[in-house]
Amino acid sequence: MEKLTLLTLNPNDLRIDKYIADNTEDISRSYAAQLLEEGKVFVSGKAVDKKYKPKDGEEIELELPEPEILDLVPQDIPLDIVY
């Protein structure tokens, strides 16, 4: 499990899911909301919900799960190619 830590600077009264999405490259607002629902987002060591509005200078810690390894197998599918 990977951990990511953010320090809040000028949160401008944003909900925490929006703040995380705006201040990280690879995390969308819906994924941030999912992490919050799973209890994997902490502010000052305490789990918070997605309605929480961070304050200036608070430390946000996210527990990111390891990416799933997909086992993709090609299939021989007959295709008619029409030009």
JOGIZI-V494646 format. One record per backbone hydrogen bond with DSSP energy under -1.0 kcal/mol. NH is the residue of the N-H (numbers start at 1). CO is the residue of the C=O. E is the energy in kcal/mol with one decimal. If there is no record, write none. Layout:
<<NH/CO/E> <NH/CO/E>>
//
This chain:
<<2/64/-2.4> <4/62/-2.4> <6/60/-3.2> <8/58/-3.0> <14/11/-1.4> <16/52/-2.6> <19/15/-2.4> <20/16/-2.5> <21/17/-2.0> <22/18/-2.4> <23/19/-1.4> <32/28/-2.4> <33/29/-2.4> <34/30/-2.0> <35/31/-2.4> <36/32/-2.3> <37/33/-2.3> <38/34/-1.8> <39/36/-1.2> <40/35/-2.7> <42/61/-2.9> <43/46/-2.9> <44/59/-1.8> <46/43/-1.7> <48/41/-1.5> <52/49/-1.7> <57/8/-2.5> <58/55/-1.8> <60/6/-3.2> <61/42/-3.1> <62/4/-3.3> <63/40/-2.6> <64/2/-3.4> <77/75/-1.1>>
//
